[in-house]
Every structure is written in structure tokens, then in C-alpha cells.
Amino acid sequence: MSRLLSRILSLDDFERHARRKLPAPIYAYVSGAVEEGVSAQANRRAFARWAFTPRVLVDVSQRDTKVRLLGREYRAPVGIAPMGLSALTAYRGDIVQARAAAAAGLPCIMSGSSLIRLESVMEAAPETWFQAYLPGDPTQIRALIDRVAAAGVRTLVITVDTPVAANRENNVRAGFSTPLRPSAKLAWQGLSHPAWLFGTFLRTLLRHGMPHFENNYATRGAPILSANVLRDFSDRGHLGWTHVAEIRRQWRGALVIKGILHEQDARRARAAGVDGIIVSNHGGRQLDGARAPLDALPRIAEAAGGAMDVMLDSGIRRGTDVLKALALGARAVFVGRPINYAGAVGGEAGVAHALRLITDEVSRDMALLGVTELAGLTPAVLAPMEPAPSWPGSAGDQAARSGAGSCASNLSSVTG
């Protein structure tokens, strides 16, 4: 394993190896987006629109990548995003991710759509954050929050961009469905990928039984093969800010809202007493055509006004991506798919290697940029490679229509 990991030099390298190891339907679930993949592609293009303006002859022999986030210090402004079904791609995948992050001194968010009990993950890595998909009934919401608190969770993340199930037709075409439906094709995929079959799936069955969705409710959810799984992912279309207010009254720890893409929602979160927000379009897995989080970030950071920790996920692959996000107003970022691939390829050692790669890049890129601490990552270190899109009707959009606007002027207006 160490020999394989030594050949993996970037986060993107993990995907090639994971694709060979995982059955095609499982790989499709992790890699896929919705419909035409417009948002997933836009997430990466957003980073390419910004160039650095490095300073030279700066003493960068000592660099500090530490960040204070929600009252706790971490070694770098990078964490692991919540990913459902991680235990299908790596044996005990959620625990693998949480342990590796804890050892690296980085935050990790456990998904509510996990196949391992929240309590087991917290026992293995007590500082893990928990991301909840809210049940449909207020009584069930309160019971779930009580369970999360009893497990020792100190940071609760509420994902709000899933009011209805997304149109993940590409998963269906690849043979993946929720619930999983046994078929000759699915059986062949398992048999033709023996490392996954014996190292992950059968190992899980023998030691822990059939995987269940463990954390959608205060009680155990349905097994992954059960038609009742659809109940666990029922319509959340009625959920609103009143539910956030009720959770804020009940929850005494740090509260984070994930899935913000509009500055007005950032203001609503701030007024509701939320401690942090994650600017996210769910990695392009919900509304196809939703704006790239990096493009929305400056106006959202301005709306937050320093009252909340602003974070970002969706499309992070390099240390340079991290630096650009921080320069545009984020305090930290979270990485999703590459961490899942890393766990599939190398278990906890693979995830640890992935975290080392990107945090080393952050430190190295800071030196090349002429910055020695995260506070030095301001809009001044960036220049537009090409114009970034503006919200229709925004100040930047109106200026562009009048011929007087530019990406640079928009950025300077955000920073005062």
C-alpha cells in the first residue's frame, strides 16, 4: 500500500485508482452529478477565473497555516466534507475519514446518510462534526437533535439544499439506486471487483451485518436493500427558517448551515444566531445550473459581516483552490469526492495521504505567493483571469450592462 500511495501525487490521482477498484455503480454514485453536470463543471471553472499576484523577496521560511474555526484551532483551513454511503466505498469509511482528520488536526463532517452509527464514529474521533438531514416531523427533529447531543457532538451541520430528491439519472443509468436493487449486473460488478467485494462489502456483512441508514432519525433507519429507504429520504419541502430557529433554541453547541448560495440567506442565518455557514451547491449533485460557490462567496462573506464563520465546499482539488477561496472570504474549505476515493484506495492511510498532499500544497503555495499566514490571503493577492458572472440585477451586473463594471471593481467594492 505504501508503494501505491507513493505514486499518488495529487488528489486527482486517487480517482483513477478508485475507478478501477470500485464496482461501476458505486463509482458512479461518488463521481456523478445531476442531469448535464453543468454545476459540477462550473465549480472547477470558477477557480480558473482567478490568477495570483505573488510578492517576491519575502521571508517565507516560517509559515503558519493554523485557523480558528467555530472556537477551535485546526492545523490548516481544510477539512473533510460530509459524504453519504462512505462505508460502501471503504471498509468503515466514516470512521476511516474521521480518524485520519483527527490525526491531522483537521475538521471532519460525518454525513447523516451514513451506514455507521454516529455513536461509533464519535467514539473513534470525538471532535467529528455531524451533518443532519432533518426528518419531516418536528418531534422527530427534536429526538434526532437530542441523540446527536447525547453522542457528544459539539458542531451540528444542517444541510438545507435538499428540499426534494435530485434528478440523479446518471446513477440510474450506471445501475445505482436507492435502495440498492440486487441484479445480475450488480452481482457481476461485485465479482469482477474482488478487492472491493472481499475487502469492503463481504467484510462489512460478516462483521456488522447488512448496512442500514443509521442516522436519519433518532432510531435506526432502513437497510440499504429495503424499499423503506425511500421513507428515510422523504420530501423535506416544508422545512423553513422556523425549523432553524427551533433547532437554535434546542442546540447548545456550534450550529452550521450548509448549502447557502445567496447573500440574503446568509443574512437570514446570521439573524437566526447561526455560528457558521458553508457556501455550497452540493458538489453539483442537487440543482443543475446552480451557481458555483466560489462565485457566490464574496457577496456572502460580506453579508456575514464577520458574525459567522464562512466556509466553502464543492470543487476543491488543490492548495491553490484553498488559497483562492480564503482570499475571497472563506475561513476554511471542505473536500469531498477525492477523500472518498482516497479511502477506497488506501483506507485510513489513503485518507491521511490525501490530507497531507493538500495541506502541504497550501503551505507551499503560500510561500510561492509571498504570504506567511492566512490573514495575508486577501483579495489583493488575486487578479481576474477572466470576468466572473454576476447575479442578475446585482451591482456588478448593472455595471457590466452600462459598460463600466469589471471583475476587479466588483471585488474591490466587496472589500471596501
ABEGO torsion letter per residue (X at the ends): XAAAAAABABAAAAAAAAAAABBAAAAAAAABBBEAGAAAAAAAAAAAABBBBBBBGBBAABBBABBBBGGBBBABABBBBBBBGAAAABBGAAAAAAAAAAAAGBBBBBBAABABBAAAAAAABAABBBBBBBBABAAAAAAAAAAAAAAGBABBBBBAABABBBBBAAAAAAGBBOBBBBBAAAAAAAAABAAAAAAAAAAAAAAAEBBBBAAABABBBBBAABAAAAAAABBAAABBAAAAAAAAAABABBBBBBGBABAAAAAAAAAAGBABBBBBAGGGABBBGBBBAAAAAAAAAAAAGGABBBBBBGGBABAAAAAAAAAAGBABBBBBAAAAAAAAAAEAAAAAAAAAAAAAAAAAAAAAAGBABAAABBAAABBBABBBBBBBGBAAAAAAAAGABBAAAAAAAAAX
